[in-house]
Structures are given as structure tokens and as C-alpha cells.
Amino acid sequence: KSMGEKLAAILGRGPAVLLKAHGAVIAGADIVEAFTLAAYLEENAYRQYMAMQIGEPYVFSEAEQQACREKLWSPSLFKKTWDHYYSKLL
């Protein structure tokens, strides 16, 4: 299999894959969703890194993770994030 085929198989229906020594691949329904998920990935990676500096970070349970996904996975929030970053370009 090619690297692209392996990546697609690992990604499946998920939104992101971290590649060793190559960064991340993000998939979304459209450019706004993909961009927002990339911004969230970077922000949350930084937050996890900072949390690890002061001790063992709290890991959300599966139920907590699902509740966060349901609350935060919305086109209106994706658009709000897109608009925020877009406004920084002007």
C-alpha cells in the first residue's frame, strides 16, 4: 500500500491523524471545518503540553469526551472560529 492509502485507512471517518516527523493531516466536510479542526488540534496540543509541565494532566472519560464533541462540533462554532482567524488577516 502507498503512504496515502495507509493514511486514508488510519484516518477512516476520524478528523485527524498525527504523522511521525510529518505533522498532522486534518479532514473536514469543507474548508471551514478542516481549518477549525486544525486550529483546535494546535491549541489543544499546546494546552496539553502546558498541563504536562505542572503534572499529570486530567484525562476526560469517554462520556466527557463525547459530551465535548456533541457540544463543540457545530457548524456555527466552526464558522465563529474561521471568522476569528480571518479577522486577524485584515
C-alpha positions as CSV (number, residue, x, y, z in Angstrom):
1,K,0.0,0.0,0.0
2,S,1.1,3.6,-0.6
3,M,1.5,6.1,2.2
4,G,-1.7,7.8,1.1
5,E,-3.7,4.5,1.2
6,K,-2.3,3.8,4.7
7,L,-3.2,7.3,5.8
8,A,-6.7,7.0,4.5
9,A,-7.2,3.7,6.2
10,I,-5.9,5.0,9.6
11,L,-8.0,8.2,9.3
12,G,-11.1,6.3,8.4
13,R,-14.0,8.5,9.4
14,G,-12.0,10.4,12.0
15,P,-11.0,14.0,11.7
16,A,-7.2,13.9,12.2
17,V,-4.1,11.8,12.1
18,L,-0.7,12.7,13.6
19,L,2.2,11.5,11.4
20,K,5.6,10.8,13.0
21,A,8.0,13.5,11.9
22,H,5.5,14.9,9.4
23,G,2.9,16.8,11.4
24,A,-0.8,16.3,11.2
25,V,-3.5,15.6,8.5
26,I,-6.9,17.1,9.1
27,A,-10.1,16.2,7.2
28,G,-13.3,18.1,7.3
29,A,-16.6,18.4,5.4
30,D,-15.4,21.8,4.0
31,I,-12.5,24.2,4.3
32,V,-14.1,26.0,7.3
33,E,-14.4,22.7,9.3
34,A,-11.0,21.4,8.3
35,F,-9.3,24.8,9.2
36,T,-11.2,24.9,12.5
37,L,-10.2,21.4,13.4
38,A,-6.6,22.2,12.6
39,A,-6.7,25.2,14.8
40,Y,-8.3,23.2,17.6
41,L,-5.7,20.5,17.3
42,E,-2.8,23.0,17.6
43,E,-4.5,24.8,20.5
44,N,-5.2,21.6,22.4
45,A,-1.7,20.2,21.8
46,Y,-0.3,23.4,23.3
47,R,-2.7,23.1,26.3
48,Q,-1.7,19.5,26.9
49,Y,2.0,20.4,26.7
50,M,1.5,23.2,29.2
51,A,-0.5,20.9,31.5
52,M,2.2,18.3,31.4
53,Q,4.7,20.9,32.7
54,I,2.9,21.0,36.1
55,G,2.0,17.4,36.5
56,E,-0.2,14.6,35.1
57,P,-3.0,16.1,33.0
58,Y,-6.6,15.1,33.7
59,V,-7.8,12.7,31.0
60,F,-11.5,13.1,30.1
61,S,-13.6,9.9,30.4
62,E,-15.2,8.6,27.2
63,A,-18.5,10.1,28.4
64,E,-16.9,13.5,28.9
65,Q,-15.2,13.3,25.5
66,Q,-18.5,12.5,23.8
67,A,-20.2,15.4,25.6
68,C,-17.5,17.8,24.4
69,R,-17.8,16.6,20.9
70,E,-21.6,17.0,20.9
71,K,-21.3,20.5,22.4
72,L,-18.4,21.8,20.2
73,W,-19.0,20.0,16.9
74,S,-21.3,22.5,15.3
75,P,-21.1,24.5,12.0
76,S,-21.8,27.7,13.9
77,L,-18.8,27.3,16.1
78,F,-16.6,26.3,13.2
79,K,-17.7,29.5,11.4
80,K,-17.1,31.6,14.5
81,T,-13.5,30.2,14.7
82,W,-13.0,30.8,11.0
83,D,-14.2,34.4,11.3
84,H,-11.9,35.0,14.3
85,Y,-8.8,33.9,12.5
86,Y,-9.9,35.6,9.2
87,S,-10.3,38.9,11.1
88,K,-6.7,38.7,12.2
89,L,-5.6,38.8,8.5
90,L,-7.3,42.1,7.8
